């Protein structure tokens, strides 16, 4: 569980179809538990990582009126994101000896316009991500409630360059957002 924050703008306030774009700081992450034996209290490696991304979503929005001032909406569109920070934690236990470490996430300097993986290693994530957002929400005039699903298309492990071979190591992000409209009158 993490957070998102940012600003989004829509091309219009009243038409049924709008274009929405903005800039978000989006938390992502994963957990991995590997047990070397049948015991879950010893002989394991547990890893978590929580990277932060600066994300640019561009969504088409379809509004469906509920009342004169309130409506529900559906949104869908692409996003691109760039890794800007985060932390990773690894906890191990082997034959009763426990250790843990916390590190700042490293992003590689991969050029997304090439097929090569510059500066790749297993302890780094790819700096750039891209994918598709799909969501729905309710606009209550003074507040917006939104649920969004981000379907990542890029492998995030910096040593992998084939994005289409399977869905492993790709982000799948569910977010719940509360928005406050700042519209001008």
Buried (B, 14 or more C-beta within 10 A) or exposed (E): EEEBEBEBEBEEEEEEEBEBBBEBBBBBBBEEEEBEEEEEEBBBBBBBBBBBBBBBBEBEBBBEEEEEEEBBBBBBBEBBBBBBEBBBBBBBBEEEEEEEEEEEBBBBEBEEEEEEBEEBEEEBBBBBBBBBBBBBBBBBEEEBBBEBBBBBBBBBBBBBBEBEEEEEBBBEBEBEBEBEEEEEE
